[in-house]
Amino acid sequence: MTYSVKDVLKMEVAPALGCTEPVAIALASAAATSLLPREAIDSLEVWVTPNIYKNGLAVLIPGTPELSGLDLAAALGVFGGDPTLGLEVLESLDDEKVELAGAFIREPGVKVNILSGNEGLRIQARVKGGGHVGEAVIERTHNNLTALSLDGNPVTDSPLLAGSSGEGRPERADFDKWVKSLSLERLLELVDDLDQEDIDFLKQSVELNMRLAEYGLKHGPALGIGKTLQRLVRQKLLKEDMVLAARMLTSAASDARMGGVKLPAMSSAGSGNHGLTAVLPIWAVRDYIACDLDTIYKAIGFSHLVTSYVKAHTGRLSALCGCSIAAGAGATAAITYLLGGDLNHIAGAIKNLMEDLAGVICDGAKAGCSLKLATAAGHAVQSALFALQGVSVEATDGIIAGTMEQTTQNLGQLSAYGMVEADRTILKIMMEKHIHA
């Protein structure tokens, strides 16, 4: 099958309130709860794959007083979630609902299980109440509800189910196969298919992500990386240039998002932090070049396309930091495009970035992600500038191949096979810390 650039944006780019792993857990729990009569909830149990557990363990949940936890995320979905809002399921949270969820995780409690032997993305939620049992399953992507059941009987007519809205949403497996088959040249050609509706949508992605960046620069939540970089510039200890501007803006947005600020991000390839990295370095660079806004938005569209392409190869969740290698690849491709680079320059920039950042691990979503986003954003600019100066990593180096496409395939092999044990070790370390905390 062949899909359009609109399909890519529809599948891969969407507003998300909070880190997408705990939000996806809340979405599954809210969907299961929506099937029950509105009576007291007796029990709640969820099953998640290891990477969902890893990414949802420590990150703060928006709408709460700096609280975290997979059990809390599930309970918030039950008591305060609106499943019709997708990845903005927790938009309707208020203090009373947070208090109800907090009381529920203390008594009777929420049981969280890890689905062993499953390295993909899967969440199951089972809610019991009023003599009934509601169940929901999310698979492959964070907002992809694939099954609902009430008292063991499948519910097939719910508008919550993926594809049931009649919007012709592409089947995920077919879509991923198509994306993986694309060449860099074809990805660049798709940019020309963006129409005014798409441009307006991409403009919204800038607006949403800039709100987070502006909040982070003003208030310095979480680690306050963005605000600290800004302060260092004011103290004349650092000099602001294209690289630092990209680092500052992107990390500030991550500070706000990882700090639990109740503002949505425009996600890319299922991740809000990917969305920040895919969008904000390009927006930061615009101040240093002469370029009209529509071209900026087209570059951001190209960034999302490349991010989706790399993620299709590496997998939705892995031991590799997708913000660095996938969204970073999208950002450097877009920046090279903006600076007038041709196809060879763009391929060179992506290979430069992959050689530089392929070893960055994902050890869960948390405040420290802002450091990694700062690194990814800065290296996205640097890799583009190097490529435009004729600097491109040769195929003789490590996992780098002669083409960007083969290099990405090599990275996919590293992610799917080489990093499996690393992922288990990371999760083991995190779980031991959690137990002894």
C-alpha positions, 0 to 999 in steps of 0.5 A: 500500500501507498500512503500520503504525507497526510497519513504520516501526520495523522498517524505520527503527529498528535498532541499529548499531555504528559509523558506518553507512557503513563498517559497511555496507561491512563488511556487504557484504564479510562477506556476500560472504565468507560464500559462499566456502569457508574458505580464504585470501582472495586479493583484495577490491574494493568499489564505493561511491556518492559519499556512501558514500565521503564519509561513510566516509572519515574516521570511526573504526571501533569495535573498532579502535585509532582506525583509519579508512578504507573499505579497512579497513572492507571488510577488517574485514568479511572477517576479522572480520565476522558478516553475520547481525548486520546493522549490528552486523556488527563486534561480533565484532571482536578484536585478532587480526582487526583485525591480519589486516585491517590486514595485508591492506590493506597487502598485497595491498591493497583496491581501493576504487572510486567509482560515478560518476553514481550519487548514491544508496546502493549498495555492491558487494563482490567477494571472491576466494579458494580459486578462487571469487568471492563478491559482494554488493550493498547498495542503498537502505538501509545493511543492505538486501542485495539480491543475492548471487552465487557464481562469477557464479551468483545465490544466492537462498536466503540468509537474509541477503537482504532479505525472505527471512526470511519476516518480511514486510519491506516493499519499500523503494520502496513504503515510501518512497512511502507515507511521503512521502504521509503528512500531519503529522496522519496521522503524529501519529495513528500515535503512538496505534497504538504498543502495549506491544511498541513502547514496550519497543522505544523504551525500548531505543533510549533505553537504547542511546543513553544508554550512548553519552551517559554514556560521552561525558560521562565520558571525552570521546572525539573532540572531547569536545563534550558533556564540554566543555559539562558542564565549562562549566556546572560553571565557571558559564560556561554555565547548564544549561537545556532547550536546553543539556541537549539539546545536552550529552547529544546531542553527548556520545553523538556524541563516543563514536560518532564516537570509535569507542567499541564501543557500538551506537547505535539508528539512525533512518532508516539513521543512528546520529547521526540516532538520537541526535538523534531520541531524546536531546533528548527524553530531556533535556527530560523533566527539565524537565516533568511527564510519564509515561515512556510518553508520553516513549516515544511522543514518541520514536516520533513523532520517528522517524516524522517523521525517516523522513518528512523523509528520504524526501523528502531522500534517504538521503544528500545534501549536506544534514546529515540530523541537522540537518534530518531528525532535528532535525525529528523531535526538535522535533516530539516536544518540541512534542508533549510540551509540549502543542502542537497540530498547528499548533504542531508544524508551526510548530516543524518549519518554524522548524527547517528555516528555521534549519538547512536550510543545514547541509552534510554533509561526511562522518562524523567527530568534528566531527559532534558540533558539528552534533548539538549545534546540531540538539539545541539548535535542536530545543528552541528551535524548539519553544519558539518555536512554542508562543509563537506564533513560526512562520516565514511562507510568504513566507520562502525555501523555507518554504511554507504547510504543513509538508508542502510545506516538506518537499517544497521541502527535498527539491527543494533536496537532490535538485537544488540541492545536487548540485554542492555534494556533488561539490565537498565530495567533491572537497575531501575526496579532495584532502585524503586524497591529500595527507595 
